[in-house]
Amino acid sequence: MISEQELKIRELLPEMADGAAELICAAMNPDEGAWARLTIKRHFALRAQGLEDGRHYFALLVDGILAGISGLHHYEWGPEENVWLGWFALSPNLQGRGFGVRLMTETERTARSLGYRKLFVETYATPTFARAIRFYTRTGFRQAGMIENYLPDGSAMLVFLKVL
């Protein structure tokens, strides 16, 4: 059981950006970590200039330590009710213990409070993402689309959807 004292979900702060990218690297792979570093740092750079990029990032803190990250990304050209999961990663040593479900639940609650009604997630049909696909399915997402031969190795991009 997860106690409220040990677990807190809050907005990701600029000083957490490098730690978030490292967490994504550990939970996924180095390429994803590099993309995360780029997009998260860009997000904070734009915010520092007063510009909105349609992103919100959240940190899962366990005993005060960054243990998970989640984000929402609304494309300004997309329907107002749609939002994409913009990174979702949990420290590998915490996976399978309920922390990811709690982080997803809070991410969904926040998405609803921001007026979104559909949550999409992009993932890939590779062994690296097999566990993520099972997690999304267990938490109520369903596969809504596929783009074949998306990655350089020929793997498909999978799009999952959850109606909020």
C-alpha positions in Angstrom: 0.0 0.0 0.0 1.2 3.5 -0.8 0.9 6.0 2.0 0.2 9.6 1.4 3.2 10.6 3.5 5.7 9.0 1.1 4.0 9.9 -2.2 3.5 13.4 -3.7 2.6 14.4 -7.2 3.4 18.0 -8.1 4.3 20.2 -11.1 7.7 19.5 -12.4 10.1 22.3 -11.7 12.9 23.5 -14.0 15.6 22.3 -11.6 14.1 18.8 -12.0 14.5 18.7 -15.8 17.8 16.8 -15.9 16.6 14.3 -13.3 13.4 13.7 -15.3 15.4 13.0 -18.5 17.7 10.6 -16.6 14.6 8.8 -15.2 13.1 8.5 -18.7 16.5 7.1 -19.9 16.5 4.5 -17.1 12.8 3.5 -17.6 12.8 3.5 -21.4 16.1 3.9 -23.3 18.8 6.5 -24.0 17.2 7.8 -27.2 13.9 8.5 -25.3 16.0 10.2 -22.5 17.7 12.4 -25.0 14.4 13.4 -26.6 13.0 14.1 -23.1 15.9 16.3 -22.1 15.4 18.3 -25.3 11.6 18.7 -25.0 11.5 19.4 -21.2 14.3 22.0 -21.4 12.5 23.6 -24.4 9.3 23.7 -22.4 11.0 25.6 -19.5 12.9 27.9 -21.8 9.6 28.9 -23.5 7.9 29.4 -20.2 10.7 31.6 -19.0 10.0 33.8 -22.0 6.2 33.9 -21.2 5.4 31.5 -24.1 3.0 28.6 -23.8 3.8 25.3 -25.5 0.7 23.3 -24.6 2.6 21.1 -22.2 2.2 20.3 -18.5 4.7 18.1 -16.6 4.2 16.4 -13.3 6.7 14.8 -10.9 6.0 11.8 -8.7 8.1 12.3 -5.5 8.6 9.3 -3.2 10.2 10.2 0.1 11.2 13.5 -1.6 13.0 11.8 -4.5 12.0 12.1 -8.1 10.6 8.7 -8.9 8.2 9.3 -11.9 7.3 11.8 -14.5 4.1 12.4 -16.5 3.0 15.0 -18.9 0.2 16.3 -20.9 0.6 17.9 -24.4 -2.2 19.6 -26.2 -1.5 20.5 -29.9 -3.0 23.9 -30.6 -4.2 22.6 -34.0 -5.9 19.6 -32.5 -9.5 19.3 -31.1 -9.9 21.2 -27.8 -11.0 17.9 -26.1 -7.9 15.9 -27.0 -4.6 15.8 -25.1 -1.6 13.5 -25.5 0.4 11.9 -22.8 3.8 13.7 -23.0 6.2 11.3 -21.3 5.2 8.8 -18.7 8.0 7.0 -16.8 8.5 5.4 -13.5 11.8 4.5 -11.8 12.4 0.8 -12.7 12.8 -0.2 -9.0 9.2 1.1 -8.3 7.4 -0.6 -11.2 4.8 -3.1 -10.4 4.0 -1.6 -6.9 1.1 0.7 -7.7 3.0 3.9 -8.2 2.4 4.0 -11.9 -1.3 3.5 -11.5 -1.4 6.4 -9.0 0.6 8.7 -11.3 -1.7 7.8 -14.2 -4.8 8.4 -12.1 -3.6 11.8 -11.1 -2.6 12.7 -14.7 -6.1 11.7 -15.9 -7.7 13.8 -13.1 -5.6 16.8 -14.1 -6.4 16.3 -17.7 -10.2 16.3 -16.9 -9.8 19.4 -14.7 -8.2 21.2 -17.7 -11.2 20.3 -19.8 -9.8 17.4 -21.8 -12.0 14.4 -22.6 -9.7 12.1 -24.6 -6.2 11.1 -23.6 -4.0 9.7 -26.3 -0.6 8.0 -25.9 2.0 7.2 -28.5 4.1 4.1 -28.0 5.9 1.5 -30.2 5.7 -2.1 -31.1 9.1 -3.0 -29.8 10.3 -5.2 -26.9 11.4 -2.0 -25.0 7.8 -0.8 -24.9 6.0 -4.2 -24.3 5.6 -3.5 -20.6 4.3 0.0 -21.3 1.7 -1.4 -23.7 0.5 -3.9 -21.0 0.3 -1.0 -18.5 -1.8 1.2 -20.7 -4.1 -1.7 -21.5 -4.5 -2.5 -17.8 -5.3 1.1 -17.0 -8.1 1.3 -19.5 -6.5 2.5 -22.7 -7.4 0.8 -26.0 -5.4 0.7 -29.2 -6.9 3.3 -31.5 -4.4 3.3 -34.3 -1.1 2.1 -35.8 1.4 3.5 -38.2 3.4 0.7 -39.7 7.2 0.9 -40.4 7.4 4.1 -38.3 10.8 3.6 -36.6 14.1 3.1 -38.5 14.1 -0.6 -37.5 10.6 -1.1 -39.2 8.6 -1.1 -35.9 5.2 0.4 -35.8 4.0 3.3 -33.8 0.9 2.5 -31.7 -1.6 5.0 -30.6 -3.7 4.3 -27.5 -6.8 6.2 -26.4 -8.7 6.5 -23.1 -11.9 8.5 -22.9 -11.9 10.5 -19.7 
